[in-house]
Amino acid sequence: MTGAFNGWTEQAFDVLLRLEGDPPRQLRESLRKERELHVRQPMIALLNDVADAVPALDDFSVWGFRKESWWWQHQGAVIRIARQVEIGLRFDLDGHHLKAGWHYPDPGQVPRYRAAVVAESSGARLAALTGSLGARGYGLTGDLMKRMPSGLPADHPRARLLRHRSLLAAAPPAGDDVALTPAAVDQVVDAAEELAPLLSWLSHHVAASARAHA
């Protein structure tokens, strides 16, 4: 499906505008076909083009419709890299958004993450990766504990990383000039390349899976 994505259209923004607030079920259902055509299908086309450009990014899902209004107002999708390690995408009235990393940890993943952060070689590598991404405008987020985990010193050189129970890097916002054009494909491909070292670290040290691309 190379070349299938031509950008979201003004109709996509019109549909989402009509879904603002707390739209009743009748209104949501009346816009189902329009939303599918103008909002959801372009996301599928985008990710097919991304997979054509980078075959390692071919394992993706695009969310469908759910009961809550939020899911009608925001079109989400994920590219799976490893267990609980993903690239997440969202399109809404604010444009196109991308974040990637590790979240919703499986049992055993948090201890593996902490052990890798404590270990000097792998921990220093993660600190360097997150620092580099931060310098390039990526926002670092995730489930952050208020206190250090039990048994670890409060003055550990990687204390903030050790407080994470999930770790995500959010790409700088992409404006309408990206969302409305095929340039969104390049934006995703470029971001995936920048994020690949972090995703590979998480896949190796946390997910214990090697599907990540480096």
N, C-alpha and C positions, 0 to 999 in steps of 0.2 A: 504493500500500500504506500510505496514511496511517493511523496509529494501530495498526500491526501489532506494534510492539514494546511489550511489557508488562513488560520486565525479565527478567533471568535468574532462574531459580527455585532453590529449595533443592536440587532434583534435579541441577541443573548442578554445584553444589558437591559433591554426593555422588559424581557420576561422576568429577570431577577428583580427589577424595580417593582413590578406588579406583585412580587412575592414578599416584599418587605414587611416588617412588623410581625403580626400574628395572623397570617392569612387563613381564612376558614377552609375546611376540607373541600367544600364545593369549588372554591376558587382554585385551589391547588390542582384538583382533578381536571378542571377546565383548561389548565395550562400544561398538563402532562405532556401532550404531544409536541407542543412548541418547545417546552424545556428539553425534551429528549432530542429534538432536532437541532436546536441552536446552542444548547449548553453541554449536554452529556456526550453527544456524538462527536463534537470537535475534540473533546478530551481523549476519546478513544483513538481518533485519527492522529492526534499529537503523539500519543504513546506508541502507536504503530510506526510512525516515522522515526521516533527516537530509537525503537528497537531495530529498525532497518539500518540506522546509522551506527548503533552500538549493540550488536547481537547479545551481549551479556546483560542487557537491560530489557530482555523480552518477557520476563515473568511479571506481569502487571495485572492489576484489577482496577476497574472503574466503578465507583459506587453507584447503585441505583437509587430508587425512591424509598423513603422510609416515612414513618408516621409523623415524626417531629418536623416542625417548620424549618429548623436549622438545616436539615439535609436537603431541603428544596432550595434554600438560599445559597448554599455553598456546594459546588461540585468537587468532590474529592476523588483521589486515586492514589494508589501506591505501586511502587516498583519494588519487588521483593529481592533482597540481596542475600540474606541469611536469616536464621531463625530470630525474629523480632528485630531484625536490622533491615531498614527500608528507606527508600526515598519517597516522601509524601508530597503530593501536589494538590493544589486547591485553586479553583477559579470562582470568583465572586465579584460583587460590585466594586471591590477595591483592586481588581485585576488578577494577575496570576502569581501564585506563591509557591515556594518550594522549600522544603526542609528535609533533612536526612539524618539518620543515626539509629540509635537503639532506644526502644521504649516498650512499655507493657512487658516487663521482664518475666521470663519463665522461671520456675523454681531452679535455683542453683546459679542463675546468671549474675545476680548481684554479688555473691561471694567471689565468683570468678573475676568479675570486673574489679572489685576492690583489690584482690590479690595481684592483678596485673598492674594496677595503678601504684601499689606499694613497691612492686619489684622495680629496681632502679632502671634497667634498660627499657622495659616496656612502658613504665610510668613516665620516664623522661620523654619518650617518643610521643606519647599521647599529649603531654603538656606542650610539646613543640608543635604538634599538629593543630591543637585547638588554638594556640597562640597565633599561628600563621593564619588560620581561618578568620579569627577575630580581627586581625590586622587588615584582612581583605574585605571587611564589612559584614561578615557572617555573625549573626547573633547566636550565642550559645545558651541553650535552654534545657529544660528537663525537670524531672522530679528531684528537687534539691532538699535534703534534710536540713533542719535548723541547727542541729548539733552534729559533731563528728560521730561516726559509728563507734560503738563501744570497743575499747581496747586499742584505739588509735590515738596518738598524741594530737592535741589541738594545734600544735605548731608544726605539723608535718608540712614539708615544702609543697606538697600537692593536696593540701587540705580541702580546697574547694572541689577539686575533681573527686575526692573521696566521699564527699557528701552527696554526690549524684547517685540516684537510683535509676536514672535513665539519662541519656545524653543525646541532644539534638543540635544540629547546626542549621539555622535558618538563613537562606540566601537573601541578599539585599532585595528589596521589593522591585518587581518588574512593572514598569508603567504600562499604560494602555497601548503605547506604541509597540510593545512586545506582544501583549495579549491579542491585539487586533491583527497581527500579521504572522506569517510563517516563522518569524524570528524567534518565536517561543520554542521551536524545536532546538535551535542552536543554544538558546539560553539553558534548556534542560541538559543538553549534551555537555555544554561547557561546565555547568555546575556539577554534574556527575563526575566529570574529570577532576575538578578541584576537590571534590568530597571523597574521591576514591580511596586515598590513603587512610582517612578516618574510618570509612566503611570497612576497609580491609582489616584495620586494627580491631574494630569491634567484632567482625566476623571471626577472626582468629582467636581473640582473647576472651570474648564474651559468649558468642553464639556457638563456638566450637564447630564452625562450618566454613568451608572454603569457597563458597560460590562468589564472593566479592571479586570485583575486577580491580586490578592495581595499575 
